Amino acid sequence: MDEGQYMRDGEYRAPPALLRELLEAGETLASIARKHGVEVHRVRYRCRRLGLGELKGKAPARDALALALSHSDIPLTRIAKAFGCEPCTIGVAARRYGLPTDEAGRRALMEARS
């Protein structure tokens, strides 16, 4: 794709159907921005204005997430993939549930399970 082909009047204006298709195919905002030759914040702003979410999948339940996070040797990206969502969904859910995502906090979760 031509770089900046969707830029008009200083605003990123990719068609909603195209953005929806790319997001449903598993593309991230960063990869869409690279393909279209624009900054990530412009893609994020456009998606928000159109009501399109970047995150795929729902956040896991508290107990399932706590169990997954207690395995500090498993990266958040793999946990997210297992739940069918994006890593930032895991982070948001963990904050909402009061669960740690840092290594020390995740080790403490493991010790609490034992």
C-alpha positions in Angstrom: 0.0 0.0 0.0 1.1 3.5 -0.6 2.4 5.2 2.4 0.0 7.7 3.7 -2.6 6.9 1.1 -5.3 7.2 3.8 -4.1 10.6 5.1 -6.3 13.5 4.1 -6.2 17.0 5.6 -3.7 15.8 8.2 -6.1 13.1 9.5 -5.9 9.3 9.0 -9.1 8.3 7.2 -9.0 4.6 6.4 -12.4 3.2 5.5 -14.2 1.6 8.5 -14.7 -1.7 6.6 -11.0 -2.0 6.0 -10.0 -1.3 9.6 -12.6 -3.8 10.8 -11.4 -6.4 8.4 -7.7 -5.9 9.5 -8.6 -6.0 13.2 -10.7 -9.1 12.8 -7.8 -10.7 10.9 -5.7 -10.2 14.0 -3.7 -7.2 13.0 -2.5 -4.8 15.7 -2.7 -1.1 15.6 1.0 -0.9 15.2 1.0 -3.3 12.2 -1.9 -1.3 10.5 0.1 1.9 11.1 3.2 0.4 9.5 1.2 -0.8 6.5 -0.4 2.6 5.9 2.7 4.6 6.7 1.2 6.6 9.6 1.8 6.9 13.3 0.1 4.4 15.7 -1.7 7.1 17.6 -3.5 8.2 14.3 -4.8 4.6 13.8 -5.9 4.3 17.4 -7.7 7.6 17.2 -9.5 6.6 14.0 -10.6 3.2 15.5 -11.9 4.9 18.7 -13.9 7.5 16.6 -15.4 4.6 14.6 -16.1 2.5 17.7 -13.8 -0.2 16.6 -11.9 -2.0 19.3 -8.4 -3.3 18.9 -8.8 -6.0 21.5 -10.0 -9.4 20.3 -11.7 -11.7 22.8 -13.0 -11.2 26.2 -11.0 -10.9 29.4 -10.7 -14.2 31.3 -12.5 -14.8 34.6 -10.6 -13.8 37.7 -9.8 -17.3 38.9 -8.6 -18.5 35.5 -6.4 -15.4 35.1 -5.0 -15.7 38.6 -4.0 -19.3 37.9 -2.4 -18.4 34.6 -0.5 -15.4 36.1 0.8 -17.6 38.9 3.0 -19.3 36.4 5.7 -16.6 36.2 7.7 -18.5 33.6 4.9 -18.0 31.0 5.0 -14.6 29.3 1.9 -12.5 29.2 1.8 -12.8 25.4 1.4 -16.6 25.6 -1.2 -16.2 28.3 -3.2 -13.8 26.1 -2.9 -16.1 23.1 -4.2 -19.0 25.2 -7.2 -17.0 26.2 -7.7 -15.6 22.7 -7.2 -12.0 23.5 -4.5 -9.3 23.3 -1.8 -8.9 26.0 -3.1 -5.5 26.9 -6.5 -7.2 27.7 -4.7 -9.4 30.2 -3.1 -6.3 31.8 -6.4 -4.4 32.0 -8.2 -7.4 33.5 -5.4 -8.0 36.0 -5.6 -4.4 37.2 -9.4 -4.7 37.4 -9.1 -7.9 39.5 -6.2 -6.6 41.6 -3.8 -9.2 40.3 -0.1 -8.5 39.7 1.6 -8.8 36.3 5.1 -8.1 37.5 7.5 -11.0 38.1 7.7 -10.7 41.9 3.9 -10.4 42.2 3.4 -13.4 39.9 5.9 -15.4 42.0 3.9 -14.5 45.1 0.7 -15.8 43.5 2.5 -19.1 42.8 3.6 -19.3 46.5 0.1 -18.5 47.7 -1.3 -21.4 45.6 1.1 -23.9 47.2 
